[in-house]
Amino acid sequence: MTESKGIKPKLTLSDLYAEDVVYSARPSYISNPWLEPEEHQSNFLTGRELLISNKLPVIVHEACVTKKLEHLFQLVDMPKPSNVLPFNSKESYESLLRELAHEQGKKIYFQYVHDDDILEDTHYALDKTTFIALNNKAKIPEWTAGQYLPKRAVVEIDKLKDELQQWNFPYVLKPGDDLPTAGGYGVIIVYNEQELADALERIEAAQEQTAYMIIEEKVEAVANYCVQFACKEGDAIQYLGSAQQLTNDYGFYNGNENVTEVPEAVIEAGRRIMEMGVSQGFHGVAGFDLLVDDQGEVYAIDLNFRQNGSTDMLLLEPLLTPGYHKFFSYVAQKDNAHFYETIVKYVEKGVLYPLSYYEGEWFTDEFVGSRFGCIWHGRSKEEIEHLETQFLKELGQV
């Protein structure tokens, strides 16, 4: 049972899915031009939801479930994950998927769609066509009923350059098709002519797999929320909470922090979008990136009908120190042993809550930097910022 000292998360994933469902957070080994995560990062992602999975079986890379993770969980009174289905390579991952589906009759709830030659559509726990459509950036107007939209246009990729002559900097470019994206890697924010030239070069390299591009006005936001909801099939929609997105000037994801006061208009916009998704057959966890400008207008810039980086932080909130929470992850640069020892030190201080640990020493034929997913938690943002700076200094990363 996922709990600590009798305190439980708001919700666990096994509360949402049927008993024959298995979860996979890993992107397919077959990448696309808008989602080309490094292999170790993709493996690391498989361990992120272990503490909120509860009874839901999770497909996890072996390097994510070593004794080091078990020790970190012990430090916060959390049990060793029991419903783990391990893999260690592309071959073993895809073989496991087929065995679960073809021989055990399981349905797979994917975080990212996979090619049909890996697993047929009938083995998806959520209808694949629905899942793709709901996460297609070009279809956002459908799922928002035409509301909450910045100025935007969807154009054929070979007409993009001409269309952009009608737009003023800055603006945002996104793929307008079914290919999955994540972490801001499918978003290009363009501020000047040189950045436009670089963007067009990247888009040209993707044109064999991308038919349409989206041009979108860059909203000058005063707040950037990820508003999250959950729904078990046939049940009522639950509001899980909202996190503030931390991104740089170019839209790349830098984690999330909790937020205690969210405008009602933002929550209501998110609920309407979730209702639209549920009406299409969606069930599970979804998070919507909603911006608010200085006039209080709400804009939907991305709809993620899947778990988000901050889902753990919202669901585990009852187990965290009241105050300020920040979700983030770190990578060891050269010394995995020191990296782990430093993590343990701050977990023992009661300010760093472990979610996942990808052990670099599992790989014996090359150096692989260990990776750590976590939540900082303390009474104030100032306290946590000071502690994080200390942590990074001890790691030699500042």
C-alpha positions as a Markdown table, in Angstrom:
| # | Residue | x | y | z |
|---|---|---|---|---|
| 1 | Met | 0.0 | 0.0 | 0.0 |
| 2 | Thr | 1.4 | 3.4 | -0.9 |
| 3 | Glu | 1.3 | 5.3 | 2.4 |
| 4 | Ser | 3.6 | 6.7 | 5.1 |
| 5 | Lys | 2.7 | 6.5 | 8.8 |
| 6 | Gly | -1.0 | 6.1 | 7.9 |
| 7 | Ile | -1.1 | 9.2 | 5.7 |
| 8 | Lys | -2.2 | 8.4 | 2.1 |
| 9 | Pro | -1.9 | 10.2 | -1.2 |
| 10 | Lys | -5.0 | 12.0 | -2.5 |
| 11 | Leu | -5.4 | 9.2 | -5.1 |
| 12 | Thr | -3.3 | 6.4 | -6.6 |
| 13 | Leu | -3.3 | 5.2 | -10.2 |
| 14 | Ser | -4.8 | 1.8 | -9.3 |
| 15 | Asp | -7.9 | 3.7 | -8.1 |
| 16 | Leu | -8.4 | 4.7 | -11.8 |
| 17 | Tyr | -7.7 | 1.7 | -13.9 |
| 18 | Ala | -9.1 | -1.8 | -14.2 |
| 19 | Glu | -7.3 | -4.8 | -12.7 |
| 20 | Asp | -6.2 | -6.0 | -16.2 |
| 21 | Val | -4.3 | -2.8 | -16.9 |
| 22 | Val | -0.5 | -2.4 | -17.0 |
| 23 | Tyr | 1.2 | 1.1 | -17.2 |
| 24 | Ser | 4.1 | 2.1 | -19.3 |
| 25 | Ala | 5.6 | 5.6 | -19.1 |
| 26 | Arg | 8.4 | 4.9 | -21.6 |
| 27 | Pro | 8.5 | 6.6 | -24.9 |
| 28 | Ser | 8.8 | 4.1 | -27.8 |
| 29 | Tyr | 12.4 | 3.2 | -28.8 |
| 30 | Ile | 11.3 | 4.5 | -32.2 |
| 31 | Ser | 11.7 | 8.2 | -31.9 |
| 32 | Asn | 10.3 | 11.1 | -34.0 |
| 33 | Pro | 11.8 | 14.5 | -34.9 |
| 34 | Trp | 9.7 | 16.2 | -32.1 |
| 35 | Leu | 10.5 | 13.7 | -29.3 |
| 36 | Glu | 14.1 | 12.4 | -29.3 |
| 37 | Pro | 14.8 | 11.8 | -25.7 |
| 38 | Glu | 18.2 | 10.3 | -24.8 |
| 39 | Glu | 17.8 | 6.6 | -24.0 |
| 40 | His | 18.7 | 6.9 | -20.4 |
| 41 | Gln | 16.2 | 9.7 | -19.9 |
| 42 | Ser | 13.5 | 7.5 | -21.4 |
| 43 | Asn | 14.4 | 4.6 | -19.1 |
| 44 | Phe | 14.5 | 7.0 | -16.1 |
| 45 | Leu | 10.9 | 8.1 | -16.9 |
| 46 | Thr | 9.7 | 4.6 | -16.2 |
| 47 | Gly | 10.3 | 4.9 | -12.5 |
| 48 | Arg | 8.5 | 8.3 | -12.0 |
| 49 | Glu | 5.1 | 7.0 | -11.0 |
| 50 | Leu | 6.1 | 4.1 | -8.6 |
| 51 | Leu | 4.9 | 5.8 | -5.4 |
| 52 | Ile | 1.5 | 6.7 | -6.9 |
| 53 | Ser | 0.9 | 3.5 | -8.8 |
| 54 | Asn | -0.1 | 1.4 | -5.7 |
| 55 | Lys | -1.5 | -1.9 | -7.1 |
| 56 | Leu | -1.2 | -0.9 | -10.7 |
| 57 | Pro | 1.6 | -3.0 | -12.4 |
| 58 | Val | 4.2 | -0.7 | -13.9 |
| 59 | Ile | 6.8 | -1.5 | -16.6 |
| 60 | Val | 10.1 | -0.3 | -15.2 |
| 61 | His | 13.7 | -0.4 | -16.4 |
| 62 | Glu | 15.9 | -2.6 | -14.0 |
| 63 | Ala | 18.2 | 0.4 | -13.3 |
| 64 | Cys | 15.2 | 2.2 | -11.7 |
| 65 | Val | 14.5 | -0.5 | -9.1 |
| 66 | Thr | 17.8 | -1.2 | -7.4 |
| 67 | Lys | 18.7 | -1.3 | -3.7 |
| 68 | Lys | 19.5 | 2.4 | -3.8 |
| 69 | Leu | 15.9 | 3.3 | -4.6 |
| 70 | Glu | 14.7 | 0.9 | -1.9 |
| 71 | His | 16.9 | 2.6 | 0.6 |
| 72 | Leu | 15.6 | 6.1 | -0.4 |
| 73 | Phe | 12.0 | 4.9 | 0.0 |
| 74 | Gln | 12.9 | 3.4 | 3.4 |
| 75 | Leu | 14.1 | 6.8 | 4.5 |
| 76 | Val | 10.6 | 8.3 | 4.0 |
| 77 | Asp | 8.8 | 5.2 | 5.3 |
| 78 | Met | 7.6 | 4.0 | 1.9 |
| 79 | Pro | 7.5 | 0.3 | 1.0 |
| 80 | Lys | 9.5 | -1.3 | -1.8 |
| 81 | Pro | 7.4 | -1.2 | -5.0 |
| 82 | Ser | 5.8 | -4.6 | -5.4 |
| 83 | Asn | 4.0 | -4.4 | -8.8 |
| 84 | Val | 7.1 | -3.9 | -11.0 |
| 85 | Leu | 7.5 | -5.5 | -14.4 |
| 86 | Pro | 11.2 | -5.1 | -15.3 |
| 87 | Phe | 13.0 | -4.8 | -18.6 |
| 88 | Asn | 16.6 | -4.0 | -19.6 |
| 89 | Ser | 16.7 | -3.4 | -23.3 |
| 90 | Lys | 14.7 | -2.5 | -26.4 |
| 91 | Glu | 14.2 | -6.2 | -27.1 |
| 92 | Ser | 13.1 | -7.1 | -23.6 |
| 93 | Tyr | 10.8 | -4.1 | -23.4 |
| 94 | Glu | 9.0 | -4.9 | -26.6 |
| 95 | Ser | 8.9 | -8.6 | -25.8 |
| 96 | Leu | 7.4 | -7.8 | -22.4 |
| 97 | Leu | 4.6 | -5.7 | -24.0 |
| 98 | Arg | 3.7 | -8.5 | -26.4 |
| 99 | Glu | 3.8 | -11.2 | -23.7 |
| 100 | Leu | 1.5 | -9.1 | -21.4 |
| 101 | Ala | -0.9 | -8.4 | -24.2 |
| 102 | His | -0.9 | -11.6 | -26.2 |
| 103 | Glu | -0.3 | -14.2 | -23.5 |
| 104 | Gln | -1.7 | -12.7 | -20.4 |
| 105 | Gly | -4.6 | -10.7 | -21.9 |
| 106 | Lys | -3.5 | -7.4 | -20.3 |
| 107 | Lys | -4.3 | -3.9 | -21.6 |
| 108 | Ile | -1.5 | -1.4 | -21.7 |
| 109 | Tyr | -2.0 | 2.2 | -20.6 |
| 110 | Phe | 0.7 | 4.0 | -22.5 |
| 111 | Gln | 2.0 | 7.5 | -21.6 |
| 112 | Tyr | 3.2 | 7.7 | -25.3 |
| 113 | Val | 1.7 | 5.9 | -28.2 |
| 114 | His | 3.8 | 3.1 | -29.9 |
| 115 | Asp | 3.9 | 1.9 | -33.5 |
| 116 | Asp | 1.4 | -0.7 | -34.6 |
| 117 | Asp | 4.2 | -3.2 | -35.3 |
| 118 | Ile | 5.1 | -3.1 | -31.6 |
| 119 | Leu | 1.6 | -3.6 | -30.3 |
| 120 | Glu | -1.8 | -3.6 | -32.0 |
| 121 | Asp | -4.4 | -1.0 | -31.2 |
| 122 | Thr | -6.7 | -3.5 | -29.6 |
| 123 | His | -4.3 | -3.9 | -26.6 |
| 124 | Tyr | -4.5 | -0.3 | -25.5 |
| 125 | Ala | -6.3 | 0.4 | -22.3 |
| 126 | Leu | -7.4 | 3.8 | -23.7 |
| 127 | Asp | -8.5 | 3.7 | -27.3 |
| 128 | Lys | -5.4 | 4.6 | -29.3 |
| 129 | Thr | -7.2 | 6.8 | -31.9 |
| 130 | Thr | -8.9 | 8.8 | -29.1 |
| 131 | Phe | -5.6 | 9.2 | -27.2 |
| 132 | Ile | -3.8 | 10.5 | -30.3 |
| 133 | Ala | -6.6 | 12.9 | -31.2 |
| 134 | Leu | -6.8 | 14.4 | -27.7 |
| 135 | Asn | -3.0 | 15.0 | -27.6 |
| 136 | Asn | -2.8 | 16.5 | -31.1 |
| 137 | Lys | -2.0 | 20.2 | -30.7 |
| 138 | Ala | -3.8 | 21.0 | -33.9 |
| 139 | Lys | -7.1 | 19.8 | -32.4 |
| 140 | Ile | -6.9 | 22.0 | -29.3 |
| 141 | Pro | -9.8 | 24.2 | -30.6 |
| 142 | Glu | -12.0 | 21.1 | -30.7 |
| 143 | Trp | -11.3 | 20.2 | -27.1 |
| 144 | Thr | -11.7 | 23.8 | -25.8 |
| 145 | Ala | -14.9 | 24.4 | -27.9 |
| 146 | Gly | -13.1 | 27.2 | -29.5 |
| 147 | Gln | -12.4 | 29.0 | -26.2 |
| 148 | Tyr | -9.1 | 30.0 | -24.4 |
| 149 | Leu | -7.2 | 30.3 | -27.7 |
| 150 | Pro | -4.4 | 32.7 | -28.6 |
| 151 | Lys | -4.2 | 33.8 | -32.2 |
| 152 | Arg | -3.1 | 30.7 | -34.1 |
| 153 | Ala | -3.0 | 29.1 | -37.6 |
| 154 | Val | -2.5 | 25.6 | -38.8 |
| 155 | Val | -0.7 | 25.5 | -42.1 |
| 156 | Glu | 0.8 | 22.9 | -44.4 |
| 157 | Ile | 4.5 | 22.6 | -43.8 |
| 158 | Asp | 5.5 | 23.7 | -47.3 |
| 159 | Lys | 3.5 | 26.9 | -46.9 |
| 160 | Leu | 4.9 | 27.8 | -43.5 |
| 161 | Lys | 7.6 | 30.2 | -44.6 |
| 162 | Asp | 5.2 | 32.3 | -46.7 |
| 163 | Glu | 2.6 | 32.4 | -43.9 |
| 164 | Leu | 5.2 | 33.5 | -41.4 |
| 165 | Gln | 5.7 | 36.7 | -43.3 |
| 166 | Gln | 2.3 | 37.8 | -42.0 |
| 167 | Trp | 3.4 | 37.3 | -38.4 |
| 168 | Asn | 5.4 | 39.6 | -36.0 |
| 169 | Phe | 7.9 | 38.3 | -33.5 |
| 170 | Pro | 7.7 | 36.7 | -31.1 |
| 171 | Tyr | 5.6 | 33.6 | -32.0 |
| 172 | Val | 5.5 | 29.9 | -31.3 |
| 173 | Leu | 5.8 | 27.0 | -33.7 |
| 174 | Lys | 4.5 | 23.5 | -32.9 |
| 175 | Pro | 4.0 | 20.3 | -34.9 |
| 176 | Gly | 0.3 | 20.0 | -35.9 |
| 177 | Asp | 0.0 | 16.3 | -36.3 |
| 178 | Asp | -0.2 | 13.1 | -34.3 |
| 179 | Leu | 3.5 | 12.8 | -33.3 |
| 180 | Pro | 3.9 | 12.9 | -29.5 |
| 181 | Thr | 6.0 | 15.6 | -27.8 |
| 182 | Ala | 7.1 | 16.3 | -24.3 |
| 183 | Gly | 8.9 | 18.7 | -22.0 |
| 184 | Gly | 8.8 | 21.6 | -24.5 |
| 185 | Tyr | 10.9 | 19.7 | -27.1 |
| 186 | Gly | 8.1 | 20.0 | -29.6 |
| 187 | Val | 7.8 | 23.8 | -29.1 |
| 188 | Ile | 9.9 | 26.4 | -30.8 |
| 189 | Ile | 9.6 | 30.0 | -29.6 |
| 190 | Val | 11.0 | 32.5 | -32.2 |
| 191 | Tyr | 12.1 | 36.0 | -31.2 |
| 192 | Asn | 14.2 | 37.1 | -34.2 |
| 193 | Glu | 15.3 | 36.3 | -37.8 |
| 194 | Gln | 18.3 | 34.1 | -36.8 |
| 195 | Glu | 16.0 | 32.0 | -34.6 |
| 196 | Leu | 13.5 | 31.8 | -37.4 |
| 197 | Ala | 16.3 | 30.5 | -39.7 |
| 198 | Asp | 17.3 | 27.9 | -37.1 |
| 199 | Ala | 13.6 | 26.9 | -36.7 |
| 200 | Leu | 13.0 | 26.5 | -40.4 |
| 201 | Glu | 16.1 | 24.3 | -40.6 |
| 202 | Arg | 14.8 | 22.0 | -37.9 |
| 203 | Ile | 11.3 | 21.9 | -39.4 |
| 204 | Glu | 12.8 | 21.0 | -42.8 |
| 205 | Ala | 14.5 | 18.1 | -41.2 |
| 206 | Ala | 11.2 | 16.9 | -39.9 |
| 207 | Gln | 9.0 | 17.4 | -43.0 |
| 208 | Glu | 9.0 | 13.7 | -44.0 |
| 209 | Gln | 7.1 | 13.0 | -40.8 |
| 210 | Thr | 5.2 | 16.3 | -40.3 |
| 211 | Ala | 2.6 | 17.5 | -42.6 |
| 212 | Tyr | 1.3 | 20.6 | -40.7 |
| 213 | Met | 2.7 | 23.2 | -38.4 |
| 214 | Ile | 1.0 | 25.5 | -35.9 |
| 215 | Ile | 1.8 | 29.1 | -35.6 |
| 216 | Glu | 0.7 | 30.6 | -32.4 |
| 217 | Glu | 0.9 | 34.1 | -30.8 |
| 218 | Lys | 3.2 | 34.1 | -27.9 |
| 219 | Val | 1.1 | 35.0 | -24.9 |
| 220 | Glu | 2.8 | 37.4 | -22.4 |
| 221 | Ala | 1.8 | 35.4 | -19.3 |
| 222 | Val | 1.9 | 36.4 | -15.7 |
| 223 | Ala | 1.2 | 32.8 | -14.6 |
| 224 | Asn | 1.6 | 29.4 | -16.2 |
| 225 | Tyr | -0.5 | 26.6 | -14.6 |
| 226 | Cys | -0.7 | 22.9 | -15.1 |
| 227 | Val | -4.2 | 22.1 | -14.0 |
| 228 | Gln | -4.9 | 18.5 | -13.4 |
| 229 | Phe | -7.9 | 16.2 | -13.2 |
| 230 | Ala | -8.6 | 12.5 | -12.9 |
| 231 | Cys | -11.5 | 10.3 | -13.9 |
| 232 | Lys | -12.1 | 6.6 | -13.6 |
| 233 | Glu | -14.1 | 5.2 | -16.5 |
| 234 | Gly | -17.7 | 5.9 | -15.8 |
| 235 | Asp | -17.1 | 7.9 | -12.7 |
| 236 | Ala | -17.1 | 11.6 | -11.8 |
| 237 | Ile | -14.2 | 14.0 | -12.7 |
| 238 | Gln | -11.9 | 14.8 | -9.7 |
| 239 | Tyr | -9.8 | 18.0 | -9.5 |
| 240 | Leu | -6.4 | 17.1 | -8.3 |
| 241 | Gly | -4.9 | 20.6 | -8.0 |
| 242 | Ser | -2.7 | 22.9 | -10.0 |
| 243 | Ala | 1.1 | 23.4 | -10.2 |
| 244 | Gln | 2.9 | 26.4 | -11.6 |
| 245 | Gln | 5.1 | 25.5 | -14.6 |
| 246 | Leu | 8.7 | 26.5 | -14.5 |
| 247 | Thr | 10.0 | 27.2 | -18.0 |
| 248 | Asn | 12.7 | 29.2 | -19.6 |
| 249 | Asp | 12.2 | 31.9 | -22.3 |
| 250 | Tyr | 12.1 | 29.2 | -25.0 |
| 251 | Gly | 9.5 | 27.0 | -23.3 |
| 252 | Phe | 11.7 | 24.3 | -22.0 |
| 253 | Tyr | 10.4 | 22.6 | -18.9 |
| 254 | Asn | 12.3 | 23.2 | -15.7 |
| 255 | Gly | 10.0 | 21.6 | -13.2 |
| 256 | Asn | 6.9 | 22.6 | -11.2 |
| 257 | Glu | 6.1 | 24.3 | -8.0 |
| 258 | Asn | 2.9 | 24.1 | -6.0 |
| 259 | Val | 0.5 | 27.0 | -5.9 |
| 260 | Thr | -2.1 | 27.5 | -3.2 |
| 261 | Glu | -4.3 | 30.1 | -4.9 |
| 262 | Val | -5.5 | 29.4 | -8.5 |
| 263 | Pro | -8.0 | 31.7 | -10.2 |
| 264 | Glu | -11.4 | 30.0 | -10.4 |
| 265 | Ala | -11.5 | 30.8 | -14.1 |
| 266 | Val | -8.4 | 28.6 | -14.7 |
| 267 | Ile | -9.9 | 25.7 | -12.8 |
| 268 | Glu | -13.2 | 26.1 | -14.6 |
| 269 | Ala | -11.4 | 26.2 | -18.0 |
| 270 | Gly | -9.6 | 23.0 | -17.1 |
| 271 | Arg | -12.7 | 21.3 | -16.0 |
| 272 | Arg | -14.5 | 22.1 | -19.2 |
| 273 | Ile | -11.6 | 20.7 | -21.2 |
| 274 | Met | -11.6 | 17.5 | -19.1 |
| 275 | Glu | -15.3 | 17.1 | -19.6 |
| 276 | Met | -14.8 | 17.3 | -23.3 |
| 277 | Gly | -12.1 | 14.7 | -23.2 |
| 278 | Val | -14.2 | 12.4 | -21.0 |
| 279 | Ser | -17.1 | 12.8 | -23.5 |
| 280 | Gln | -14.7 | 11.4 | -26.2 |
| 281 | Gly | -13.9 | 8.3 | -24.0 |
| 282 | Phe | -10.9 | 9.5 | -22.0 |
| 283 | His | -10.2 | 8.2 | -18.5 |
| 284 | Gly | -7.1 | 8.6 | -16.4 |
| 285 | Val | -5.1 | 11.6 | -15.3 |
| 286 | Ala | -4.8 | 14.7 | -17.5 |
| 287 | Gly | -3.0 | 18.1 | -17.1 |
| 288 | Phe | -3.6 | 21.2 | -19.1 |
| 289 | Asp | -1.1 | 24.0 | -19.6 |
| 290 | Leu | -3.1 | 27.2 | -19.1 |
| 291 | Leu | -1.6 | 30.7 | -19.2 |
| 292 | Val | -3.1 | 33.8 | -17.6 |
| 293 | Asp | -2.1 | 37.2 | -19.0 |
| 294 | Asp | -2.1 | 40.6 | -17.2 |
| 295 | Gln | -5.8 | 41.1 | -18.1 |
| 296 | Gly | -6.8 | 37.9 | -16.5 |
| 297 | Glu | -7.5 | 36.1 | -19.8 |
| 298 | Val | -7.0 | 32.3 | -19.8 |
| 299 | Tyr | -5.2 | 30.6 | -22.7 |
| 300 | Ala | -4.8 | 26.9 | -23.4 |
| 301 | Ile | -1.4 | 26.3 | -25.0 |
| 302 | Asp | -1.1 | 22.5 | -24.5 |
| 303 | Leu | -3.4 | 19.7 | -23.5 |
| 304 | Asn | -1.7 | 16.6 | -22.0 |
| 305 | Phe | -4.3 | 13.9 | -21.7 |
| 306 | Arg | -1.8 | 11.8 | -19.7 |
| 307 | Gln | 0.2 | 12.0 | -16.5 |
| 308 | Asn | 2.4 | 15.1 | -16.1 |
| 309 | Gly | 5.7 | 15.7 | -14.3 |
| 310 | Ser | 3.9 | 17.3 | -11.4 |
| 311 | Thr | 1.2 | 14.6 | -10.9 |
| 312 | Asp | 3.2 | 13.0 | -8.2 |
| 313 | Met | 3.7 | 16.2 | -6.3 |
| 314 | Leu | -0.1 | 16.9 | -6.3 |
| 315 | Leu | -1.1 | 13.4 | -5.3 |
| 316 | Leu | 1.6 | 13.0 | -2.6 |
| 317 | Glu | 0.8 | 16.5 | -1.1 |
| 318 | Pro | -0.6 | 15.0 | 2.2 |
| 319 | Leu | 2.8 | 13.3 | 2.8 |
| 320 | Leu | 4.8 | 16.5 | 2.3 |
| 321 | Thr | 5.8 | 19.3 | 4.7 |
| 322 | Pro | 3.1 | 22.0 | 4.4 |
| 323 | Gly | 4.4 | 25.1 | 2.6 |
| 324 | Tyr | 6.4 | 25.1 | -0.6 |
| 325 | His | 6.9 | 22.1 | -2.9 |
| 326 | Lys | 9.0 | 21.8 | -6.0 |
| 327 | Phe | 9.2 | 18.9 | -8.5 |
| 328 | Phe | 12.5 | 18.5 | -10.3 |
| 329 | Ser | 15.1 | 16.0 | -11.4 |
| 330 | Tyr | 18.9 | 15.9 | -11.4 |
| 331 | Val | 21.6 | 14.1 | -13.3 |
| 332 | Ala | 25.1 | 13.1 | -11.9 |
| 333 | Gln | 27.8 | 14.7 | -14.0 |
| 334 | Lys | 30.8 | 12.5 | -13.0 |
| 335 | Asp | 30.6 | 11.0 | -9.5 |
| 336 | Asn | 27.6 | 8.7 | -9.0 |
| 337 | Ala | 28.6 | 7.7 | -5.5 |
| 338 | His | 28.9 | 11.3 | -4.3 |
| 339 | Phe | 25.6 | 12.1 | -6.1 |
| 340 | Tyr | 23.8 | 9.4 | -4.2 |
| 341 | Glu | 25.4 | 10.3 | -0.8 |
| 342 | Thr | 24.3 | 13.9 | -1.2 |
| 343 | Ile | 20.8 | 12.9 | -2.1 |
| 344 | Val | 20.6 | 10.7 | 1.0 |
| 345 | Lys | 21.8 | 13.6 | 3.2 |
| 346 | Tyr | 19.0 | 15.9 | 2.1 |
| 347 | Val | 16.4 | 13.1 | 2.2 |
| 348 | Glu | 17.4 | 12.5 | 5.8 |
| 349 | Lys | 17.1 | 16.2 | 6.5 |
| 350 | Gly | 13.4 | 15.8 | 5.6 |
| 351 | Val | 13.4 | 18.4 | 2.8 |
| 352 | Leu | 13.9 | 16.1 | -0.3 |
| 353 | Tyr | 11.2 | 13.5 | -1.1 |
| 354 | Pro | 12.4 | 10.7 | -3.4 |
| 355 | Leu | 10.3 | 9.6 | -6.4 |
| 356 | Ser | 12.7 | 7.8 | -8.6 |
| 357 | Tyr | 16.4 | 6.9 | -8.9 |
| 358 | Tyr | 18.1 | 5.6 | -12.0 |
| 359 | Glu | 21.4 | 3.9 | -11.0 |
| 360 | Gly | 24.2 | 4.6 | -13.4 |
| 361 | Glu | 26.4 | 1.8 | -11.8 |
| 362 | Trp | 23.9 | -0.7 | -13.2 |
| 363 | Phe | 25.7 | -0.2 | -16.5 |
| 364 | Thr | 29.1 | -1.8 | -16.4 |
| 365 | Asp | 30.5 | -1.1 | -19.8 |
| 366 | Glu | 30.3 | 2.7 | -19.8 |
| 367 | Phe | 29.9 | 5.6 | -17.5 |
| 368 | Val | 26.2 | 6.6 | -17.1 |
| 369 | Gly | 25.2 | 9.4 | -14.8 |
| 370 | Ser | 22.7 | 8.5 | -12.2 |
| 371 | Arg | 19.4 | 10.4 | -12.3 |
| 372 | Phe | 17.1 | 11.4 | -9.5 |
| 373 | Gly | 13.5 | 12.5 | -9.5 |
| 374 | Cys | 12.2 | 14.3 | -6.4 |
| 375 | Ile | 10.1 | 16.8 | -4.6 |
| 376 | Trp | 11.6 | 19.6 | -2.5 |
| 377 | His | 9.3 | 20.4 | 0.4 |
| 378 | Gly | 9.6 | 22.9 | 3.2 |
| 379 | Arg | 7.9 | 25.8 | 4.9 |
| 380 | Ser | 8.8 | 28.5 | 2.4 |
| 381 | Lys | 10.2 | 29.0 | -1.1 |
| 382 | Glu | 13.1 | 30.9 | 0.3 |
| 383 | Glu | 14.1 | 28.0 | 2.5 |
| 384 | Ile | 13.9 | 25.5 | -0.3 |
| 385 | Glu | 15.8 | 27.8 | -2.7 |
| 386 | His | 18.6 | 28.1 | -0.2 |
| 387 | Leu | 18.7 | 24.4 | 0.4 |
| 388 | Glu | 18.7 | 23.6 | -3.3 |
| 389 | Thr | 21.6 | 26.0 | -3.9 |
| 390 | Gln | 23.5 | 24.2 | -1.1 |
| 391 | Phe | 22.7 | 20.8 | -2.7 |
| 392 | Leu | 23.9 | 21.9 | -6.1 |
| 393 | Lys | 27.1 | 23.3 | -4.7 |
| 394 | Glu | 27.8 | 20.1 | -2.9 |
| 395 | Leu | 27.3 | 18.3 | -6.3 |
| 396 | Gly | 29.6 | 20.8 | -8.0 |
| 397 | Gln | 26.8 | 21.8 | -10.4 |
| 398 | Val | 26.8 | 25.6 | -9.7 |
